[in-house]
Amino acid sequence: QALERTRGYVQTSSGKIVQGMKSTYKRHGTVNLFAALEVATGAIRGKTTQTKKRADFQAFMDEVIEDQPAGRQIHVILDNLSTHKKNDDWLAAHPNVTFHFTPTSASWLNQVEIWFGIFQRKTLNNASFGSIEQLTTAIHDFTVAYNVNAAPFVWRKREVRGAQLRNTIVNLCNQTLEQRTHHLHRVFEQTPPAWTGA
């Protein structure tokens, strides 16, 4: 969204000067961004469109594969956006391209989502755009700058050792103990006494 926000500097009660932004904004419209990540190099190819229709997606895919060697097998990982579905006619015309879809609610498995997160933090957060053209220029400029030092994303398994492992086990035990205690309190509150005494 091309949101225009008023920005300025304010002085806090402690005398510190900080940058501030009004919560209100003026909307200048929206633009759609299709992006493809080449996993081997980390390079991004992006295209902005005014709509997010199947024809827009297919035109973007044409651009993505146009500079690939003829006959190269291309595997494209996509989320379950409806625009990505029902492209059988396009796939029939491009038999070297195969679409793979991430499971529902698991689009984070697609590495281009990592790039979208970086793009969001570096370009959109706390930004103000007076027009769709300014937003489109910001998207293009960021993509060009990103590709200068593009590198593949490396998935790493986090190892937990020593004190971290002990703290993790202690926290799990404490959570389990708290959950059990909470459950027992609820059971005793809801259970009528089995006997009455004199």
Residue, then its C-alpha position, 0 to 999 in steps of 0.5 A: q500500500a502506498l501510505e503517506r504518513t506525517r513524520g517528525y521529531v518529538q521531545t519525550s518527557s525525559g528530554k530525549i528527541v525521537q523520531g515520531m510518526k502519526s498513526t493516521y495516514k493517507r492512502h494513495g492506492t496499492v500495487n502488487l509485487f510478484a517476486a521470484l528467488e533463484v535459490a542457487t544465487g539468492a538473486i531476486r526478480g520482481k515485477t509490480t502490477q496494478t492487479k493480482k490476476r492469473a494473466d499478471f502471474q503468467a506474464f511474470m512467469d514468462e519473464v522469469i523463464e525467458d532467459q533460461p536455457a531451452g529445455r532446462q527443468i525449472h521447479v517453482i515453489l509457490d504458496n496457495l494463492s488462487t492466482h498460482k492455481k489453475n495454470d494448466d494451460w500455461l504449464a502445458a505450453h512450458p513442459n519444462v516448468t513444474f509448480h510445487f505448492t507449500p502446504t496450507s499455512a506453511s508458506w514460510l517454507n518458501q525461501v522467497e518469504i525470507w526475502f519478503g521479510i527483509f524487504q518489509r523491514k528495510t523498505l516498507n516499515n516506517a516509510s511514507f509514500g506520496s504516490i504509487e509511483q514512489l512505492t514502485t520506485a522504492i521496490h525497484d531500487f531495493t531489489v536492484a540494491y539487494n541483488v548486488n550482494a545477493a547470496p543463497f539463504v542457508w537453512r541452519k539447524r540450531e544446536v542447543r548445548g550446555a546451559q541453554l539445554r538445562n534452561t530449556i529443560v527447566n522451563l519445560c518442567n516448570q511449564t508442565l508443573e504449572q499446567r498440572t497445578h492449574h488443571l488440578h485447581r480447576v478439577f477441585e473447584q468443579t468437583p463437589p465434595a464426595w462426603t459431608g462431615a459433622 
